[in-house]
Amino acid sequence: MTSSHYATPKWWKEAVVYQVYPASFKSSKPPSQADGWGDLLYKSPQIDMGYDISDYKEIDPRYGTMADVDLLIEALHKHNMKLMMDLVVTHTSDQHGWFIESARSKHTLEQSWYVWYLREVEAGHLKLPEFDTVMQFWLSRGVSGFRMDVINLISKDPSFPDAPVVDPSCQFQPGKRFYTNGPRFHEFMHGIYEHVLSRYETITVGETAHVSDISEIIKTCHDQARSVSRYVDDSDKFRARGGKLLALLESTLGGTLYLYQGQGIGMQNFSADWNPDARELLQKKARDHARTPMQWSDEPNAGFAASNVTPWMRVNDDFGTVHVKAQMGCESQDLSVWQYWQLALRNRRTFKDVFVYGDYQDVDLDNEQIYTYLRTGAQTKRKWLVVMNWTGENLAWKIPGSLEVDWMAPSSLQRSIAVGDEATIRLQAWEGVMMCCK
């Protein structure tokens, strides 16, 4: 059942987090300039796609100025939107002033902010850099939260022990136990919360490497292959169906909803023809799939950049038919992926007592083809049954006798599904439906 803590209303529980990967979202550069830059907005030499930050309180000139960010925050607030920043606290650029001072002498304040191989620094003497002031700087400017990059790598073993040999045939052995979830991880996190986050109404999410989170149903971000290719069927026949089925799933499950750019139009992995030598697993999971330019239109470069510019990364071959402009203007009765996402998000807001704060119960758990669950409102006790066909075949499913269907919403294919004999419903391939029950 839903705990009272989980059912307590908070803005970030109801929010939809839309992640933008700046390098591939939309170029506003003059046509004479080449497009190829990093992921984060902070000032950086761009050796590591912007994750090598040289100044946390400055915007990289490739993206604009601090005044531009202030205007962005102001505009977002006018539309009842908020800005969440990516924050890398486990490493910096070697051009950051902190690193330069740490490297200069063993006797500087900053020397204990980095782990040095040839220096004897006791684990208890290692300190976090001045991230308190960095976070306060951005929160005071109107930022509403942070995504903290590989945050569980922040505590490391400074004695540099050798990793045990688990594969004698390999030159190097896995050593993640010495730099992941270290002994001071919770201490550092409590410090950040106590000194900064507890004083603001923020959303903060941590990316945790080498950790399996069973509550994370669908991974969608710049480090994961496209969800429509990983979880459903991205063929021309079923790509749109699969994209809408994922929208139904994510919009009716609990937890803060994260939507990655391109997911809302069903962008898929690039073709295996791009790299015919790649292994099948790499083709399915490589993160470069998520970094192809956003497909805005059927214009050259998918509207991402001017036609006389070569984008930093190749545009997916299907941009002529899969793009924002076509999906926003779709007049077919069968909604586009983008249009269905709008409907799904409206339903989530309308019935937030159920889908955001409500209880979750598996139904027909042993069925490996149809995924079904019951959501019950925390306050209203309204019940919604969600039934989804995760195969490329048409299937029938029997509604349990303990549930009585009050009314049924149109399916993800915008069909009206009738309850047949013996309380049976029939779903087409990659089709889902939600129904209000008594």
N, C-alpha and C positions, 0 to 999 in steps of 0.2 A: 504494500500500500504506500501511497505518497506520504512522505514525512512532512511535518508541519514546517520544517525549515525549507524544504524544497518548494513548498506551496506558497511561501512568503513572496509577495510581488516585488520584483526588482526590474528596473528598466532594461538591464542587460540580459535578463532571461527572455524578454519578449522581443528583443532586437534581432535583426537579421544582419549579420556581419558580411559585407561584400568586400572580398579581398582583391585589391588591384596590384598587379605586378607591373610597376611603372615602366620597365624596359620594353614591355610588349603591349602596353595599353593603348596609347594614342600619342603620336608625335605631333608636336606643335612647333618644331624647328623649321627655320627657313629651308627651302628646297636645296640650297647650296651646301647644306651641312649633312654629313652622313649620320645615320641613326644607329647608335650602338652604345648603350650606357648601362648603368647598374640597376640594382633592385631597390636599394634604400635611398632616401632623400638626403641623408646627411653628407657632409663634405667628406670626400674619399678619393684616394688615388686610383680607385677602380681596378685594383689588381685582382680582387675577389668579388666582382660584381656588386661592389658597394658595401659588402659586409666587412671590409677593412676600413673602419671609420677613423678619420683623422681629426674630426671635431664634431662632437655630439650637439653643439649649440649653433651650428651653421648649416645652411642648405648648400648642397653641391651646385655650382653654377650651371651644370647641365640641366638642372631642374628649375632654376629660377633663383628667387631671393627669399629671405625671411618675410618680406612684405607680401610676397605672393602667397605664402603659407597662411599668413594672418588673414588675407582676403578669402582664402579657401575655407578656413575655419568659420569666418563670419557668414559666408554664403551657406555653408552646411547648416549652421544653427538656424538660419532663416527658414530652412526647409525641414526643420525638426530632425536633422541628421547630426551625427557626431563623427569625429575623426579619431581613429585608433592608429597608433604609430608602431612600426616594427622597431625593436630595441635589442641591440646586440651587446650583452654584458659579459660574455665569456672571453672575448678577445678584442683587440683593437688593431689598427694599422700600426706598422713600425714608424709611421710618420706622425703619429699622435704625440702631443707634447708630454703626456704621461709616460709613454714608452721611452721617449728620448731621455727624459730625466731619470727613469729607472735604469736605463742602460749606462748612463753617464757615471754613476757612482753607487757604491753600496750604502752610502750614508744619506741619500735623499729620502724624502717622504714617500716618493713613488716606488722606491726599490722593493717594498713589500706588496705592491699591487700586481706584480708579475711573478710567475714561477720560472726561475732561471736554473738551468741544468748544472752549472758550475758554481752555484752559490749555495751555501748551507743556510737555509731558512727553515726554521721549525714550522710545522704545519699551523700551530696556534698563533704564530706571528704574522701569517699571511692575512692581508686585509682586502676588502673590496675597495675599488677606486670610488671616486666621489659620484656614484650613480644617484645618490639621494638628490644632489643638487641638479643633476641632469633631468631626472624625472619631474622634480618640482618646477624646473624651468619650462618644460613643455605643458605640464598640467596648468600652470598659471597662465599660459597663452591660450587655453581653451581646449587642449587635447583631452579626450575622455578615457584614454586607456592605452595599454601597450600589449603587443604580442612579443614575448620575450624569447629570442632565438636560442635554441638548444640550452635552455636555462639549467638543466640538470647536469651540465658539464662544468658548472662554476666552481665546484670544489674538487680538487685533484690531489693526488698523493705526491708531495714534493720530493720524496726520496727516490723517485724514478726506479722502482723495483723492476726486475726482469719479469716478463710475462711467462707463465708456465708453457712448456712445449706441448701443444695438443695435436700438431701436425708436423712431424719431422721433415716432411718433404718441402715445406715452405720456409723461406728465409726469415719471414716475419710472422710473429704469433699474435693473436688477438689480445689486446690489453685494455679493453674497455672497462674492465672492473676497476682500473686504477684512475680513470678520469670521469666515470659516470656515477651519479648519485653518491658523491663523496661524503666523508664523515661530517663535513660542515655545511652541507647543502641546506638543511632545514634551518640552521643557525643564520645563514645568509638571507634566506627567504623571510624568516621572522623579522630580521632587521629591516629589510625593505618595506615589509608591511607596517611595522611599528612606526618607522620614521616618515613614511610617505603615504602609502596606499590607504592606510586606515583613516587618513584625514580627508580623503576625497571619495566621491561616489563614482568609482571607476570600474571599467571592465579590464581585467588582466588575464591573459591566457599564456601558458608556457608551452613551448615546443620541447618535448622531452625525448631525447634520442635513446635508442636501445630499450624502450619501454613499450610493452604491449598493453593497450588500453581497451578492454573488452567493451567499454561503454561508447567507444568511438566507432560508429557504424560505417560511415562513409568518409574516406579521406579525400578532400578536395583542396589542393593548394598548389603553389608553384613548384613543390618538390615531388608531386605525384602525377602519374599519368592521368589522362582524362577519364573521368568516372564513367562516361557513356561507353568507353572502350574496355574498361576494367570489369565493370559489373553487369552490363547488359549486352546488347547486340548492336554494334555500330555500323552494320551493313546499311546500304541505301534504303532497303525495305523497312528496317526496324529501328534505325537510329533515332528518329523523332519519337517513336513509341517508348523506347528505352529512356530517353531524356525526360519524358513526362512521367514515367513510372518512378524515376528517381526523385522528381519533384514531389510527387505524392508521398513517397516514403519520408523524405527529409522534413517536409512541412507538417507531418502528423506525428512525428516522434518528439519526445521531450528533449531538453537541453537547448543551449543557444545554437541557432542555425547559422552555419557558415556556408557562403556561396562564393565560389571562385569565378573570376572573370572568364567568360566564354561558356561556363556551365549552363547559364541561362538560355543559351541558344543551341545547346547540344553539340558544342565543338568536340571533335574527336581526335584521337592520336593521328599523327601523320603516317603516311603509307610506309609499309615495310620496304617498298622500292627505294626509299631514300637511303637506306643502309641495308642492302641485301645480305651483308655478312653478319648482321646483328643476330644474336641468339633470340629465340622466341620469347623467353622471359624478359629480356631487355626491351624488346619491342613492345611488350605489354606494360612495363613498369618504369621505363626511363623517364626522368623528370623533364627532359627537353620537350616532351609532348605538350606539357602545360605552358611552355614558354614561347610557342609560336605566336606571332602578332594577332591581336584581337581583330576579328573579322566584322568590320562595320558595314561594308557594302560590297558590291560586285565590281567596284572601280579597281584600277591597278593598285597593287599592294593592299587589297582589301579595305582601302580607305584609311589604313593605319598611318601611312606616310605618303608624301607626294610621289607622283608616278616616275619622276626622274631621280629618285633616291633608291639606293639598294638597302633594304632593311638589314639590321644586324643579324636577323635570323629569317630564314625562308618562311613565307606565308604558306599555310596549308593549302593543298591543291583544290580543296572543295569550296573555297571562299566564294566562287561564282554562284552557288546555290544556298550555302549556309552562311548567313550574315544577318546582322541586327536589323538593317533596313527592311529586308524582305519579311522578317518574322514580326516586326512591329506593325507592318502594313498588311498582314495576312487577312484576307476577307473570307477564307474558307470556313465552313462550319466546324471542320476539324481543326481546332486551335493549333497554332505553332507552339514550339517548346517555350518560347518567350512568353506568349500569351497564357499558356497553361501555368507557368510559374507565377504570373500576376494573380491568377485565380486561386492558386494554391496558397499564396501568401495572404490573400484576403481572407480565405477560410481560416487560416491559422490565427489571424488577428481577431476575427469574429468569434471564434470558439477557443480563445486562449485559455479559458478555464479548464478546457479539456486537453488541448494539444501542447500547451506550455506547462501548466501546473498540475495536470491530472495524473491519475494512476495509469500504469501500463500493465497489461496482462496478455501473455502469449495464448494463442488459440491454435489448436491443431499443430502442436509443436513438432511432431514427427514428420510432417508433410514437407518433403524436400523440393517440391515444385511450386507450391502456393504458400506465401508468407502472410500470416493473418494475426492481427492483434486487436485487443479491445482497449480503448482509452475511455476513462471515466472522469468526469469533471471533479475538481477538488472541492468546489462549493455547490455547484448545481446538480452534481451527480448525473448529468447528461452522459449518455453512452454513445460512442461512435466505434463501429466495427470497420476496420480497414482490411481489405482482401486484395492481394496482388499476385498475378501470375508471372513468375520469373522464368518462363520458358518461351520458346518459339512455337509452341503448339497451343491449340485451343483446348481448354480444360473445363471440367465441371467441378463445382465444389458445393458441399451441403452445409447449410447454416445450422449450427448446433440448436437442438431443441430448447435449450435454456434461454435463447435469445429470440425476441420477437421484433422484426424489422418494422419501424414506424414509417420511415420514408428513406428513399435511396437517392443520393446525389448522382448527377451524370458521371459516367466513368472517365478515366483519363483519356479515352478516345471520344468523349462527348456523346456516348451512346446511352440510351435508357435501357437499363438491364432489369428484366423482370424476374421475379422469384417464381420458379417453375414448380413442377410436382415434387413433393417431398422436400420442399424448402431448398431447392437446388438452383444455383446461379451458374451461368456459363460465361467464361471469360475468354476473350481472344488472346492471341500471343502478346505478351508484354503489356497486358492491360490490368489496371487496378481500379478499385471502386471503394468508396466510403459510404456507410449507411448508418443512419441514426436508429438506435435500438431502444426498446423498452426494457 
